[in-house]
C-alpha cells in the first residue's frame, strides 16, 4: 500500500533530512548477533575461494582478467616490461591479453602473484562479494532517515543488505565482474567508502581512497572533481596527492614502464579492445556504431560528453544542496561511464547503489504517482538483469550493421542514465511551473479582493 506523504518546498517528497551515519564498528556489532546474516555473508565468499582451489587442482579456466592482473604483478616482480608487448610472458594460454592498467595496479596486485591463478580468482571474487555487501550497506546508510511513522522495511540495515546483496548477484555487470575476476566492485567500494563515510565525517583521510582507486584504474579520478565542486576541496587535494605520489613511486621503481604507459599505452584505446563492440557501453561506442567507425565519431562523442557535463554538474550540486550525497555521487559515476572511451558492461556495477536509492523512494510518493516510480525502478532493474545485450549479434564488426532497433537495445545501458536525467529534470520543471501557476492564482485572488 502506498502512503501519501507531504512534499518539500522543492516539490520533492522527502523524509527528514538527517542522514544515517554509517558506523562500521556498530554494523559489525549488530551483525555479530545475527547468525544467519553472518552465514550468508561468509559462506558465499568462502565458496568462491573453495571453487578457486578446486579449479586450480583440476586446471579449470577461471578469471580471465584476474589472470592478467596476476600476470602483471608477476611480471613486475620478475623485472620484465609490462607494456612492450601485447601479452605478458607469464600469462596462461587462455588469458593472452595486454596489461592495460597503470603500473601502480601491478604493484597492488602483488598478493595475487603469491597464489596460483585460479586461487587468485577465488580470493579476488571473495573480496568483491564482501565489497558488494559493503556498497549496499553504505548506500543504505546514506539514505535519509525515514520519518517516525514511515515504512521501515528498507531501513533495517542488516536485512536490507542481505536482500539487496543476493538480488544484485543477478545483475549482469555484477556477475560478469565476478566471472571475469574484475575489480570494478572493489573500486566502487573504495570510492563510496571515501565519499559517503570517511570524508563525510570530516576525517583527515578523506580523498585518500579515491586517490588509490584512481591509481589502480584512472576513471575514478573524476571523483576528485566531484569532491572539489561539492566543497570538499581538501579531500580532493589529498586524493590528488595520493594519486601523484603513487605514480611517482612507480617512476622510481620501473621508470621505463611508467613512462611508456603515460606516453604510449594510455592513448592507445585499441589496445583495450574494439571501441564499437557491443560490450562497450559508452558514448564513444554509440557514435562509432551509428557512424560505422567514421573518423570523427570519437571526437563527436567527446563533444557530447563535454556538453553533458553541464547538466551533470547542475544535478550534482542540486542533490548536494538537498543533502542527497548518494544521488550526487551516482550522477558523477554515470557521467564518467558515458564519457569514458571504453565502458565495458561490467564497469556498470554502479547500478547496484542506484537501485538501492530508487527502491528506497518507492514508498515516498502519492497514490496517483506511485506507478511512475514503480515503473521507472522496474525498468532500470530490468535493463541490467535481463542480459538484453547478450541477445543481439555481436563481434566481427556485426555491430556496424545493426538495425535501428538493435542499436537502441544494444545501447540500453547508455540510454538508461540519459532517460533518468531527462525524466528527473522534466519533473522538476513541471513542479516548478505548477508552483508558479499556483502563486499567480493566489496573487490574482488577492488583487481582486477574493
LINSUL-V913742 format. One line per field, one symbol per residue. burial: # if it has 16 or more other ideal C-beta (glycine too) atoms within 10 Angstrom, else .. A space follows every 50 residues. Layout:
BEGIN
burial->???
END
This chain:
BEGIN
burial->.#..#.......###...##.#....#...#.....#...#..##..##. ###.##.....###############.....##....#.##...#.#### #########..##.##############################.#...# #..##.##.###.##.##..####.###.##################### .....############.##########.#.#..##.###.##..##..# ...#..##.##...#...#....##################.....##.# #...#..#...##.##.###.#.########################### ###########.###....#..#..##..##.###...#..#.#....#. .#...#..######.##..##..#..........................
END
